[in-house]
């Protein structure tokens, strides 16, 4: 009887250990930056059209929609955009945050800035959830003949 209990306990410990090893240490975030158009194409005229051609985009690769209420995006200069009640769909849902002004609808949100947010010479976009926890970031450095980056 004692040998049977020992074998069962040993088998259970080995199985538990193998299950723990097979689980990934950290999963990639399902909500993350997809890209950034940090240098609006053409001349920087500060027109609303030019400002709105500067953007960052988010993608949700998870199996559940995510409500972004209270999430923030900030740059290295600590300029902050806070999302209202907007949901990004599951399975590849995408959302663009454009620098200028416009009507928030569909997959587009507008920072409402009259100045460019993202530095052409290099910057980092930071995404935090409603409790302030870092979710993802996207960084770039100036590259000749390049105006955007995939994150």
Buried (B, 14 or more C-beta within 10 A) or exposed (E): EEEEEEEEEEEEEEEEEEEEEEEEEEEEBBBBBBBBBBBBEEEEEEEBEBBBBBBBBBBBBBEEEBBBEBBBBBBEEEEEBEBEEBBBBBEEBEBBBBBBEBEEEEEBBBBEBEEBBBBBEEBBBBBBBEEEEEBBBBBBEEEEEEBBBEB
